Protein backbone atom coordinates (compact mmCIF):
# COMPACT_ATOMS: atom_id res chain seq x y z
CA UNK A 1 0.00 0.00 0.00
CA UNK A 2 1.31 3.43 -0.93
CA UNK A 3 0.91 6.01 1.83
CA UNK A 4 0.40 9.64 0.81
CA UNK A 5 -0.62 13.01 2.18
CA UNK A 6 -4.31 12.03 2.20
CA UNK A 7 -3.84 8.67 3.92
CA UNK A 8 -6.03 8.23 6.98
CA UNK A 9 -4.84 7.01 10.36
CA UNK A 10 -6.70 3.76 9.71
CA UNK A 11 -5.02 3.26 6.31
CA UNK A 12 -1.58 3.98 7.77
CA UNK A 13 -2.17 1.64 10.74
CA UNK A 14 -3.27 -1.23 8.48
CA UNK A 15 -0.37 -0.64 6.06
CA UNK A 16 2.26 -0.58 8.83
CA UNK A 17 0.88 -3.58 10.70
CA UNK A 18 0.60 -5.60 7.49
CA UNK A 19 4.15 -4.72 6.40
CA UNK A 20 5.51 -5.71 9.81
CA UNK A 21 3.46 -8.93 9.85
CA UNK A 22 4.89 -9.90 6.47
CA UNK A 23 8.36 -9.32 7.99
CA UNK A 24 7.54 -11.79 10.83
CA UNK A 25 6.86 -9.03 13.35
CA UNK A 26 3.67 -8.92 15.41
CA UNK A 27 2.95 -5.34 16.46
CA UNK A 28 -0.18 -4.35 18.38
CA UNK A 29 -1.65 -0.86 18.04
CA UNK A 30 -2.20 0.79 21.41
CA UNK A 31 -2.59 4.21 23.00
CA UNK A 32 -4.58 7.06 21.53
CA UNK A 33 -4.21 5.67 18.03
CA UNK A 34 -6.03 2.45 19.01
CA UNK A 35 -8.72 4.54 20.69
CA UNK A 36 -8.99 6.61 17.50
CA UNK A 37 -9.56 3.46 15.40
CA UNK A 38 -12.31 2.33 17.80
CA UNK A 39 -13.93 5.80 18.05
CA UNK A 40 -12.92 7.65 14.86
CA UNK A 41 -15.61 10.32 15.10
CA UNK A 42 -14.59 11.32 18.63
CA UNK A 43 -10.83 10.81 18.99
CA UNK A 44 -8.01 12.14 16.83
CA UNK A 45 -4.43 10.93 16.98
CA UNK A 46 -1.47 11.81 14.79
CA UNK A 47 0.89 9.07 15.83
CA UNK A 48 0.67 5.31 15.70
CA UNK A 49 1.83 3.55 18.87
CA UNK A 50 2.77 -0.06 18.15
CA UNK A 51 4.03 -2.42 20.82
CA UNK A 52 6.21 -5.18 19.36
CA UNK A 53 4.97 -8.48 20.74
CA UNK A 54 6.70 -11.06 18.54
CA UNK A 55 9.57 -10.56 16.17
CA UNK A 56 11.92 -12.93 14.45
CA UNK A 57 15.61 -12.54 15.13
CA UNK A 58 17.04 -10.28 12.47
CA UNK A 59 13.57 -9.56 11.11
CA UNK A 60 13.69 -6.92 8.38
CA UNK A 61 11.19 -4.64 10.16
CA UNK A 62 13.15 -1.45 9.38
CA UNK A 63 13.22 -2.42 5.70
CA UNK A 64 9.47 -3.09 5.80
CA UNK A 65 8.86 0.41 7.19
CA UNK A 66 11.28 1.98 4.70
CA UNK A 67 9.40 0.26 1.87
CA UNK A 68 6.29 2.16 3.03
CA UNK A 69 8.23 5.43 2.92
CA UNK A 70 9.10 5.75 6.62
CA UNK A 71 12.54 6.80 7.83
CA UNK A 72 13.87 6.56 11.34
CA UNK A 73 14.29 9.79 13.27
CA UNK A 74 15.57 9.12 16.78
CA UNK A 75 13.30 6.49 18.30
CA UNK A 76 10.41 7.18 15.92
CA UNK A 77 9.67 6.84 12.23
CA UNK A 78 8.39 9.66 10.07
CA UNK A 79 6.95 9.68 6.56
CA UNK A 80 7.68 12.42 4.04
CA UNK A 81 4.08 12.58 2.82
CA UNK A 82 1.89 10.81 5.39
CA UNK A 83 1.36 12.81 8.58
CA UNK A 84 1.18 9.82 10.92
CA UNK A 85 4.39 9.26 12.85
CA UNK A 86 5.27 5.78 14.12
CA UNK A 87 6.27 5.17 17.72
CA UNK A 88 7.35 1.88 19.23
CA UNK A 89 7.08 2.23 23.02
CA UNK A 90 8.99 -0.46 24.90
CA UNK A 91 7.08 -3.63 25.73
CA UNK A 92 5.79 -5.77 27.05
CA UNK A 93 2.22 -5.16 25.97
CA UNK A 94 0.56 -4.15 29.23
CA UNK A 95 -2.07 -1.86 30.67
CA UNK A 96 -0.97 -0.62 34.04
CA UNK A 97 0.43 -3.65 35.82
CA UNK A 98 -1.51 -6.20 33.74
CA UNK A 99 0.16 -7.98 30.83
CA UNK A 100 -2.00 -8.34 27.72
CA UNK A 101 -1.86 -11.69 25.95
CA UNK A 102 -4.85 -11.31 23.60
CA UNK A 103 -5.86 -8.56 21.20
CA UNK A 104 -8.18 -8.08 18.26
CA UNK A 105 -7.06 -8.59 14.69
CA UNK A 106 -9.02 -6.61 12.11
CA UNK A 107 -8.84 -7.56 8.45
CA UNK A 108 -9.57 -5.40 5.42
CA UNK A 109 -8.92 -7.12 2.11
CA UNK A 110 -5.32 -8.32 2.15
CA UNK A 111 -4.34 -6.11 5.11
CA UNK A 112 -4.57 -6.64 8.85
CA UNK A 113 -4.30 -4.68 12.05
CA UNK A 114 -3.50 -6.10 15.49
CA UNK A 115 -5.14 -3.73 17.98
CA UNK A 116 -6.13 -3.61 21.63
CA UNK A 117 -9.73 -4.73 22.11
CA UNK A 118 -12.25 -1.95 22.82
CA UNK A 119 -12.24 -2.86 26.54
CA UNK A 120 -8.43 -2.86 26.70
CA UNK A 121 -8.29 0.37 24.73
CA UNK A 122 -10.66 1.90 27.27
CA UNK A 123 -8.48 0.58 30.13
CA UNK A 124 -5.41 2.01 28.39
CA UNK A 125 -6.99 5.47 28.27
CA UNK A 126 -8.13 5.09 31.88
CA UNK A 127 -4.58 4.16 32.93
CA UNK A 128 -3.44 7.59 31.71
CA UNK A 129 -6.29 9.16 33.68
CA UNK A 130 -5.62 7.10 36.83
CA UNK A 131 -1.86 7.46 36.94
CA UNK A 132 -1.21 10.83 35.26
CA UNK A 133 -4.53 12.63 35.97
CA UNK A 134 -4.99 13.06 32.20
CA UNK A 135 -8.55 14.39 31.82
CA UNK A 136 -8.30 14.16 28.02
CA UNK A 137 -7.64 10.42 28.38
CA UNK A 138 -10.80 10.19 30.54
CA UNK A 139 -12.77 11.91 27.74
CA UNK A 140 -11.31 9.40 25.28
CA UNK A 141 -12.37 6.48 27.52
CA UNK A 142 -15.89 7.92 27.66
CA UNK A 143 -15.92 8.33 23.86
CA UNK A 144 -14.97 4.66 23.53
CA UNK A 145 -17.94 3.68 25.70
CA UNK A 146 -20.26 5.55 23.31
CA UNK A 147 -18.62 4.37 20.08
CA UNK A 148 -18.24 0.76 21.19
CA UNK A 149 -21.55 0.36 23.05
CA UNK A 150 -21.97 -3.26 24.06
CA UNK A 151 -18.29 -4.14 23.53
CA UNK A 152 -16.90 -2.53 26.70
CA UNK A 153 -16.73 -4.93 29.67
CA UNK A 154 -17.35 -2.69 32.68
CA UNK A 155 -16.87 -5.51 35.17
CA UNK A 156 -13.40 -6.23 33.76
CA UNK A 157 -12.58 -2.52 33.95
CA UNK A 158 -13.90 -2.28 37.52
CA UNK A 159 -11.85 -5.24 38.79
CA UNK A 160 -8.71 -4.03 36.96
CA UNK A 161 -9.25 -0.56 38.42
CA UNK A 162 -9.30 -2.07 41.92
CA UNK A 163 -6.02 -3.88 41.23
CA UNK A 164 -4.55 -0.58 39.99
CA UNK A 165 -5.63 1.12 43.23
CA UNK A 166 -7.98 3.41 41.33
CA UNK A 167 -11.47 2.48 42.55
CA UNK A 168 -12.36 6.11 43.28
CA UNK A 169 -11.36 7.26 39.80
CA UNK A 170 -13.24 4.30 38.29
CA UNK A 171 -16.37 5.53 40.07
CA UNK A 172 -15.92 8.93 38.44
CA UNK A 173 -15.58 7.24 35.03
CA UNK A 174 -18.57 4.96 35.68
CA UNK A 175 -20.70 7.88 36.86
CA UNK A 176 -19.81 10.04 33.84
CA UNK A 177 -20.51 7.11 31.50
CA UNK A 178 -23.99 6.66 32.98
CA UNK A 179 -23.32 2.92 33.38
CA UNK A 180 -23.80 0.71 36.39
CA UNK A 181 -21.71 -2.32 37.19
URPE-V271781 format. One record per pair of residues at least 12 apart in sequence whose ideal C-beta (glycine too) atoms are under 6 Angstrom apart, sorted by the first residue. I is the first residue (numbers start at 1). J is the second residue. Records with the same first field share a line. If there is no record, write none. Layout:
I = J  J
This chain:
1 = 15
3 = 15  68  69  79  82
4 = 81
5 = 81
7 = 82
9 = 36  84
12 = 82  84
13 = 29  48  113
14 = 108  111  113
15 = 68
17 = 113  114
18 = 111  112
19 = 64  68
20 = 61  64
23 = 59  60  61  64
24 = 56  59
25 = 55  59  61
26 = 53  54
27 = 50  52
28 = 51  53  93  103  114
29 = 50  115
30 = 49  51  116  124
31 = 49
32 = 45
33 = 45  48  49
34 = 115  116  121
35 = 121  125  140  144
37 = 115
38 = 118  121  144  148
39 = 143  144  147
42 = 143
43 = 140  143
47 = 85  87
48 = 84  86
49 = 87  89
50 = 88
51 = 91  93
52 = 91
53 = 93
65 = 77
95 = 120  123  124  127
96 = 127  164
103 = 116
104 = 117
118 = 148  151  152
119 = 152  153  156
121 = 144
122 = 141  144  152
123 = 157  160
125 = 137  140  141
126 = 141
130 = 164  166  169
142 = 176  177
145 = 177
154 = 179  181
155 = 181
158 = 170  181
